[in-house]
């Protein structure tokens, strides 16, 4: 048993830290093993995403953003977790990156395909920047792992395109300016850029300087989504940061707000900004969690309406894997920064629900889609929107934080 240094009694949750760490580490091992065993396309390169509960491939389409996410996950594990510093992970990450360069990126425009055939023929592009963002993330992490400049330059060239589309002109990504469309600040855009800049600049002072202004802009845009005297985070606001009419204006996504919260918290920690840190925790993590937690059946709702009306999304009351991943990261990060027991209690609450309902100890990985009561609604482990990313990122980050926290308590 470990002992606290200052003769302060341990809380129940602190007593459970070795349990949390052991289960999360084992879950991470099973998760990585699942993708290593079942998702690699040895013939054409890249990764299969559509995997059943036992890893069986049920569709061989390749999804561009999931390719980038899996490349990043493998390279990140290789770079930061000693037991995953293994040649097979690096080889898979490099092979995936090379598939993306050859097949996912359109060479003349820098746009990335959302879906391709198994052998890389383009099927679909989205009118968003998200596939491109994960292309950048994957290339950056492979560049760090291999020390090869070509992957870094791939990342930076596409990043330049992304900035142009977001800040200057989005017509190249296919957005048509129809007469009735109102300009909208969607939380997803500044949020994903804020997280991407963190990945870009970590350990690279020159890039930190280059993207400092964009990072500040992202924070400003994110903070526009704090509405109704700080009580809610809205998904969509006007470009000026005011509430918009209609169901889209009233839309809340608790998991999205919480994920944005820990991105914002990372930035606040880097800048040593205590006020922003408090905003990140209270407004983006605690409030959305308290609003989004299902008091009857537990788990986080997917969508909510700020006025308590029925959301228009048919899946609004389902429990999805990734909001719970983000809440685990966010509350553990908040506890790590503040030592406030309330945040460790919230982490334990989400951990207990997730390990009971999502985690598959027998076959590995997590189920992704539960009904409101917490029963598995779709039993596949991977699909067009669920790949090798949220679960292993969560488990890796929580393992790292729990290891650090345990050391401070001994």
C-alpha positions as CSV (number, residue, x, y, z in Angstrom):
1,X,0.0,0.0,0.0
2,X,1.3,3.5,-0.9
3,X,1.4,6.3,1.6
4,X,0.6,10.0,1.1
5,X,3.5,12.2,2.0
6,X,1.6,14.8,4.1
7,X,-0.3,12.5,6.5
8,X,-3.6,13.2,4.7
9,X,-5.9,10.1,4.5
10,X,-6.5,8.6,1.1
11,X,-9.9,9.0,-0.5
12,X,-11.7,5.9,-1.8
13,X,-10.8,6.9,-5.3
14,X,-7.2,7.4,-4.5
15,X,-7.1,4.0,-3.0
16,X,-8.4,2.7,-6.4
17,X,-5.6,4.3,-8.4
18,X,-3.6,1.0,-8.7
19,X,-6.8,-0.8,-9.8
20,X,-7.5,1.9,-12.4
21,X,-4.0,1.7,-13.7
22,X,-3.9,-2.1,-13.9
23,X,-7.2,-2.3,-15.8
24,X,-6.5,0.5,-18.1
25,X,-3.1,-0.8,-19.1
26,X,-4.5,-4.3,-19.7
27,X,-7.3,-2.8,-21.8
28,X,-4.8,-0.8,-23.8
29,X,-2.8,-3.9,-24.5
30,X,-6.0,-5.8,-25.7
31,X,-7.1,-2.8,-27.8
32,X,-3.8,-2.5,-29.7
33,X,-3.6,-6.2,-30.2
34,X,-7.1,-6.2,-31.7
35,X,-6.1,-3.7,-34.4
36,X,-2.7,-5.3,-35.0
37,X,-4.4,-8.7,-35.6
38,X,-7.4,-7.7,-37.6
39,X,-7.1,-4.3,-39.4
40,X,-3.9,-4.4,-41.5
41,X,-4.3,-4.7,-45.3
42,X,-1.0,-6.5,-46.2
43,X,-1.8,-6.5,-49.9
44,X,-2.7,-2.9,-50.6
45,X,-1.6,-1.1,-47.5
46,X,-3.6,1.0,-45.1
47,X,-6.1,-0.3,-42.6
48,X,-9.5,-1.9,-42.6
49,X,-11.9,0.0,-40.2
50,X,-15.1,-2.0,-40.5
51,X,-14.5,-4.8,-38.0
52,X,-17.0,-7.0,-36.2
53,X,-17.0,-7.8,-32.5
54,X,-14.5,-10.5,-33.1
55,X,-12.4,-8.6,-35.7
56,X,-14.0,-10.0,-38.8
57,X,-13.9,-7.6,-41.8
58,X,-17.4,-6.8,-42.9
59,X,-16.6,-4.1,-45.5
60,X,-13.2,-3.3,-47.1
61,X,-13.7,0.4,-47.8
62,X,-10.9,2.6,-46.5
63,X,-11.9,5.8,-44.6
64,X,-9.3,8.6,-44.9
65,X,-9.8,10.2,-41.5
66,X,-9.5,6.8,-39.8
67,X,-6.4,6.0,-41.7
68,X,-4.8,9.2,-40.3
69,X,-6.1,8.4,-36.8
70,X,-4.6,4.9,-36.8
71,X,-1.3,6.1,-38.2
72,X,-1.2,8.7,-35.4
73,X,-2.1,6.2,-32.7
74,X,0.5,3.6,-33.7
75,X,3.2,6.3,-34.0
76,X,2.2,8.0,-30.7
77,X,2.3,4.7,-28.9
78,X,5.7,3.9,-30.4
79,X,7.0,7.3,-29.4
80,X,5.7,7.6,-25.9
81,X,5.0,4.2,-24.4
82,X,8.0,2.0,-23.8
83,X,6.3,-1.4,-24.3
84,X,4.9,-0.3,-27.6
85,X,8.3,0.9,-28.9
86,X,8.2,-2.1,-31.2
87,X,9.3,-2.4,-34.9
88,X,5.9,-3.8,-36.0
89,X,4.0,-0.7,-34.8
90,X,6.4,1.6,-36.6
91,X,6.3,-0.4,-39.8
92,X,2.5,-0.3,-39.7
93,X,2.4,3.4,-39.1
94,X,4.9,4.1,-41.9
95,X,3.0,1.8,-44.3
96,X,-0.2,3.5,-43.4
97,X,1.3,7.0,-43.9
98,X,2.6,5.9,-47.3
99,X,-0.8,4.7,-48.3
100,X,-2.3,8.0,-47.4
101,X,0.3,10.0,-49.4
102,X,-0.4,7.8,-52.4
103,X,-4.1,7.4,-52.2
104,X,-5.9,9.6,-49.6
105,X,-4.4,13.0,-50.6
106,X,-5.4,14.5,-53.9
107,X,-2.1,15.7,-55.2
108,X,-3.1,19.0,-56.9
109,X,-5.4,20.5,-54.3
110,X,-4.3,18.9,-51.1
111,X,-7.8,17.8,-50.4
112,X,-8.1,14.3,-48.8
113,X,-10.6,11.7,-49.7
114,X,-13.0,10.6,-47.0
115,X,-13.6,7.1,-48.6
116,X,-11.7,5.0,-51.0
117,X,-11.8,1.5,-52.3
118,X,-9.6,-1.1,-50.8
119,X,-6.9,-0.4,-53.3
120,X,-7.2,3.4,-53.0
121,X,-9.5,4.5,-55.7
122,X,-11.4,7.7,-54.5
123,X,-15.1,7.4,-53.7
124,X,-16.1,10.4,-51.6
125,X,-14.9,13.7,-50.3
126,X,-16.5,15.6,-47.5
127,X,-17.1,19.4,-47.4
128,X,-15.1,19.6,-44.2
129,X,-11.5,19.8,-43.0
130,X,-11.5,16.9,-40.7
131,X,-9.9,14.2,-42.9
132,X,-7.1,16.7,-43.7
133,X,-6.6,17.4,-40.0
134,X,-6.1,13.7,-39.2
135,X,-3.8,13.4,-42.3
136,X,-1.6,16.1,-40.7
137,X,-1.7,14.5,-37.3
138,X,-0.7,11.1,-38.6
139,X,2.2,12.5,-40.7
140,X,3.5,14.6,-37.8
141,X,3.7,11.7,-35.5
142,X,5.4,9.4,-38.1
143,X,7.9,12.2,-38.7
144,X,8.8,12.2,-35.0
145,X,9.1,8.4,-35.0
146,X,11.2,8.1,-38.2
147,X,13.0,11.5,-38.1
148,X,12.2,11.7,-41.9
149,X,11.6,15.2,-43.1
150,X,9.3,14.2,-45.9
151,X,6.5,13.3,-43.5
152,X,6.9,16.6,-41.6
153,X,6.7,18.5,-44.9
154,X,3.6,16.5,-45.9
155,X,2.0,17.6,-42.7
156,X,3.0,21.3,-42.9
157,X,1.9,21.6,-46.6
158,X,-1.6,20.3,-45.8
159,X,-1.7,22.4,-42.7
160,X,-1.2,25.5,-44.8
161,X,-4.1,24.5,-47.0
162,X,-6.3,23.9,-43.9
163,X,-5.6,27.4,-42.5
164,X,-6.4,29.0,-45.9
165,X,-9.8,27.1,-46.0
166,X,-10.7,28.1,-42.5
167,X,-9.4,31.7,-42.3
168,X,-9.5,32.9,-46.0
169,X,-11.7,31.0,-48.5
170,X,-13.6,27.7,-48.0
171,X,-14.9,27.4,-51.5
172,X,-12.2,24.9,-52.4
173,X,-13.6,22.4,-50.0
174,X,-17.0,22.5,-51.8
175,X,-19.1,24.8,-49.5
176,X,-21.7,26.6,-51.7
177,X,-22.9,30.0,-50.4
178,X,-26.7,29.5,-50.7
179,X,-28.9,32.5,-50.0
180,X,-30.6,31.2,-46.9
181,X,-27.4,29.9,-45.2
182,X,-26.4,31.9,-42.1
183,X,-22.7,32.1,-41.3
184,X,-21.9,29.8,-38.4
185,X,-19.1,29.3,-35.9
186,X,-19.2,25.5,-35.4
187,X,-17.3,24.3,-32.3
188,X,-15.8,21.4,-34.2
189,X,-13.5,23.7,-36.4
190,X,-11.6,25.8,-33.8
191,X,-11.6,22.8,-31.4
192,X,-9.9,20.4,-33.8
193,X,-7.4,23.0,-34.9
194,X,-6.6,23.8,-31.2
195,X,-5.9,20.1,-30.6
196,X,-4.0,19.8,-33.9
197,X,-1.7,22.8,-33.0
198,X,-0.9,21.2,-29.7
199,X,0.3,18.1,-31.6
200,X,2.2,20.3,-34.1
201,X,4.0,22.4,-31.6
202,X,4.9,19.9,-28.9
203,X,8.6,19.8,-28.6
204,X,9.2,22.1,-31.6
205,X,9.8,25.8,-30.6
206,X,9.9,27.0,-34.1
207,X,6.5,25.7,-34.9
208,X,5.2,27.0,-31.5
209,X,6.1,30.5,-32.7
210,X,4.7,29.9,-36.2
211,X,1.3,28.9,-35.0
212,X,0.9,31.1,-31.9
213,X,-1.5,33.6,-33.5
214,X,-3.7,30.8,-35.0
215,X,-3.8,29.1,-31.6
216,X,-5.0,32.3,-29.9
217,X,-7.7,32.7,-32.6
218,X,-8.8,29.1,-31.9
219,X,-9.2,29.8,-28.2
220,X,-11.2,32.9,-28.9
221,X,-13.5,31.1,-31.3
222,X,-14.0,28.2,-28.8
223,X,-14.8,30.6,-26.0
224,X,-17.6,32.1,-28.1
225,X,-19.5,28.9,-27.5
226,X,-19.9,29.6,-23.8
227,X,-23.4,30.9,-23.6
228,X,-26.3,31.7,-21.2
229,X,-24.1,33.2,-18.5
230,X,-21.6,30.4,-18.7
231,X,-24.1,27.6,-18.1
232,X,-24.0,25.9,-21.5
233,X,-21.6,25.1,-24.3
234,X,-23.5,25.4,-27.6
235,X,-22.3,23.5,-30.7
236,X,-23.2,26.4,-33.1
237,X,-23.1,30.1,-32.6
238,X,-22.9,33.1,-34.9
239,X,-19.4,34.3,-36.1
240,X,-19.8,37.1,-33.5
241,X,-20.4,34.6,-30.7
242,X,-24.1,35.1,-30.2
243,X,-26.8,32.4,-29.8
244,X,-28.5,31.3,-33.1
245,X,-32.2,30.5,-33.5
246,X,-33.7,27.1,-34.1
247,X,-32.8,23.5,-33.1
248,X,-29.2,23.8,-34.4
249,X,-28.8,26.9,-32.3
250,X,-30.0,25.1,-29.2
251,X,-27.8,22.0,-29.8
252,X,-25.5,20.7,-27.1
253,X,-23.1,17.7,-27.5
254,X,-21.8,17.0,-24.0
255,X,-18.9,14.8,-25.1
256,X,-17.8,17.4,-27.7
257,X,-17.7,20.1,-25.1
258,X,-15.8,17.9,-22.7
259,X,-13.2,17.0,-25.3
260,X,-12.8,20.7,-26.2
261,X,-12.4,21.3,-22.4
262,X,-9.3,19.2,-22.1
263,X,-7.8,20.7,-25.3
264,X,-8.4,24.1,-23.7
265,X,-7.0,22.9,-20.4
266,X,-3.8,21.8,-22.2
267,X,-3.4,25.2,-23.7
268,X,-4.1,26.9,-20.3
269,X,-1.4,24.7,-18.7
270,X,1.1,25.6,-21.4
271,X,0.4,29.3,-21.0
272,X,0.1,29.1,-17.2
273,X,-3.2,30.8,-17.4
274,X,-5.1,30.0,-14.2
275,X,-8.3,31.9,-15.2
276,X,-8.5,30.0,-18.5
277,X,-7.8,26.7,-16.7
278,X,-10.8,27.4,-14.4
279,X,-13.0,28.2,-17.5
280,X,-11.9,25.0,-19.2
281,X,-12.7,22.8,-16.2
282,X,-15.9,24.5,-14.9
283,X,-17.5,25.6,-18.2
284,X,-16.4,23.0,-20.7
285,X,-16.0,19.9,-18.5
286,X,-18.1,20.0,-15.3
287,X,-21.2,21.8,-16.6
288,X,-21.6,19.7,-19.8
289,X,-21.0,16.5,-17.8
290,X,-23.6,17.4,-15.2
291,X,-26.1,18.3,-17.9
292,X,-25.3,15.4,-20.1
293,X,-25.2,12.6,-17.5
294,X,-28.3,10.4,-17.6
295,X,-29.4,10.3,-13.9
296,X,-31.7,7.3,-14.6
297,X,-29.6,4.9,-16.6
298,X,-26.1,6.5,-16.3
299,X,-23.8,7.3,-19.2
300,X,-23.6,10.5,-21.2
301,X,-26.3,11.4,-23.7
302,X,-25.1,12.1,-27.2
303,X,-27.1,15.2,-28.0
304,X,-29.3,17.5,-25.9
305,X,-31.4,20.6,-26.5
306,X,-30.5,23.5,-24.3
307,X,-34.2,24.3,-23.7
308,X,-35.1,20.7,-22.9
309,X,-36.9,20.0,-26.1
310,X,-36.4,16.8,-28.1
311,X,-33.2,17.0,-30.2
312,X,-33.7,16.3,-33.9
313,X,-30.9,13.7,-34.0
314,X,-32.4,10.2,-33.9
315,X,-29.5,8.9,-31.8
316,X,-29.6,11.7,-29.3
317,X,-30.2,9.5,-26.3
318,X,-27.7,6.8,-27.2
319,X,-24.5,6.3,-25.2
320,X,-21.5,6.4,-27.5
321,X,-18.0,5.3,-26.6
322,X,-16.0,8.5,-27.4
323,X,-17.7,11.0,-25.1
324,X,-16.9,8.6,-22.2
325,X,-13.3,8.4,-23.4
326,X,-13.1,12.2,-23.5
327,X,-14.6,12.5,-20.0
328,X,-12.1,10.0,-18.6
329,X,-9.2,12.1,-20.0
330,X,-10.7,15.4,-19.0
331,X,-11.5,14.6,-15.3
332,X,-8.1,12.9,-14.8
333,X,-6.3,15.9,-16.3
334,X,-8.4,18.2,-14.1
335,X,-7.5,16.2,-11.0
336,X,-3.8,16.0,-12.0
337,X,-3.7,19.8,-12.2
338,X,-5.8,20.7,-9.1
339,X,-5.7,17.6,-6.8
340,X,-9.4,18.3,-6.3
341,X,-11.0,15.0,-5.2
342,X,-14.3,15.9,-6.9
343,X,-12.6,15.4,-10.3
344,X,-11.2,12.0,-9.4
345,X,-14.6,11.0,-8.2
346,X,-16.1,12.0,-11.6
347,X,-13.3,10.0,-13.3
348,X,-14.2,7.0,-11.3
349,X,-17.9,7.4,-12.2
350,X,-17.2,7.4,-15.9
351,X,-14.5,4.7,-15.6
352,X,-16.9,2.3,-13.8
353,X,-19.7,2.9,-16.4
354,X,-17.3,2.5,-19.3
355,X,-15.6,-0.7,-18.1
356,X,-19.0,-2.3,-17.3
357,X,-20.7,-1.4,-20.6
358,X,-18.2,-0.6,-23.4
359,X,-15.1,-2.7,-22.7
360,X,-14.8,-6.2,-24.1
361,X,-12.3,-8.0,-22.0
362,X,-12.7,-11.3,-24.0
363,X,-12.1,-10.1,-27.5
364,X,-10.5,-6.7,-27.0
365,X,-11.4,-3.1,-27.9
366,X,-14.7,-1.4,-26.9
367,X,-18.2,-1.6,-28.2
368,X,-19.1,1.9,-29.6
369,X,-22.9,2.2,-29.5
370,X,-25.2,1.5,-26.6
371,X,-28.9,2.3,-26.2
372,X,-30.1,4.6,-23.4
373,X,-30.2,1.7,-20.9
374,X,-26.6,0.8,-21.6
375,X,-27.1,-2.3,-23.7
376,X,-25.0,-2.9,-26.8
377,X,-27.0,-1.6,-29.7
378,X,-24.4,-2.3,-32.5
379,X,-21.8,-4.9,-31.8
380,X,-19.1,-4.0,-34.3
381,X,-15.8,-2.7,-33.0
382,X,-15.0,-0.5,-36.0
383,X,-17.0,1.3,-38.7
384,X,-17.0,4.5,-40.8
385,X,-16.9,6.7,-37.6
386,X,-15.1,4.4,-35.1
387,X,-11.6,3.3,-35.7
388,X,-8.3,2.9,-33.8
389,X,-8.2,6.3,-32.1
390,X,-10.5,7.4,-29.2
391,X,-10.2,4.2,-27.1
392,X,-6.4,3.8,-27.4
393,X,-5.8,7.5,-27.0
394,X,-7.9,7.6,-23.9
395,X,-6.3,4.5,-22.4
396,X,-2.7,5.7,-23.2
397,X,-3.3,9.2,-21.8
398,X,-5.0,7.9,-18.6
399,X,-2.2,5.3,-18.1
400,X,0.4,8.1,-18.4
401,X,-1.5,10.4,-16.0
402,X,-2.3,7.6,-13.5
403,X,1.4,6.5,-13.4
404,X,2.4,10.1,-12.6
405,X,-0.3,10.5,-10.0
406,X,0.5,7.2,-8.3
407,X,4.1,8.3,-8.0
408,X,3.1,11.5,-6.2
409,X,1.1,9.5,-3.7
410,X,3.8,7.1,-2.7
